[in-house]
Amino acid sequence: MRVRRNVIVIGMGAGNPDYVTIQAVKALNLASVFFIPDKGGGKEQLARLRRDICERFIENRDYRMVTFDSPVRPKPGGDYRKGIKAWRGEVERVYERLLADELGEDEYGAFLVWGDPSLYDGTLRILESIRAKGRMELEYDVVPGITSVQALAARHKVPLNRIGEAVTITTGRRLSQGFPEDAGSVVVMLDGNAAFTKVEDDIYIHWGAYVGTPDEILVSGNLEDVAGEIERLKEAAQKNHGWIMDTYLLTRPESKED
């Protein structure tokens, strides 16, 4: 007989507990077990934020936290897709063990996901893979969260799109291969190598790190003028905090007809 497990994937916003939605608060109070990743490398603040959110919003103190070592995500280079596939396989084995050993059939487990679970996060794919294998009867619900993209636009007080045009959301790795053709507005996430420095065009940038938190850094301006400043800020913040999460919006000038 297969064991049954219930999980909630909760988007916890872009780093500010005030971004936690009412739906997320209800989900937090439903969960009995919270799985907290330990990513090492000076990223203790990420785990601490998850604990702070639980302490702030959960009324019943009977919940428990299970900390686990999170496999290290591969850095860009070589066969990136193959590396990501192998890494997700490692994470999947960890999740499957946690669900089997640390969660009862009458309990709800929860994963708190930075930002929103649907945007550049592998949790949903990993859980679906576990369910598809059929070794356990796994049911999971998803609670959306405020993304770093939304928070960035709000903090800079700008819309994401140009008039009548779409918005492209991509990664630093993809941007390093060239600015998306015919794109007017491009949001870039997961950029560990300052890919914006490779963009050679008349571009405006709205950049932010630790958006919505006390450590927030915001810079905007013509890319050619502020790229060096952003690089210096990224380097200093990475050194100071041990980690950095930044997002930015690149836009081409709008034509006079718009």
Buried (B, 14 or more C-beta within 10 A) or exposed (E): EEEEBBBBBBBBBBBBBEBBBEEBBEBBEBBBBBBBBEBEEEBEBBBEBBBEBBEEBBEEEEBEEEEBEBBEBBEBEEEEEEBBEEBBEEBBEBBBEBBEEBBEEEBBBBBBBBBBBBBBBBBBEBBEBBBEEEEBEBEBEBBBBBBBBBBBBBBBEBEBBBEEBEBBBBBBBBBBEEBBEEBBBBBBBBBBBBBBEBBEEEBBBBBBBBBBBEBBBBBBBEBBEBBEEBEEBBEEBBEEBEBBBBBBBBBBEEEEEE
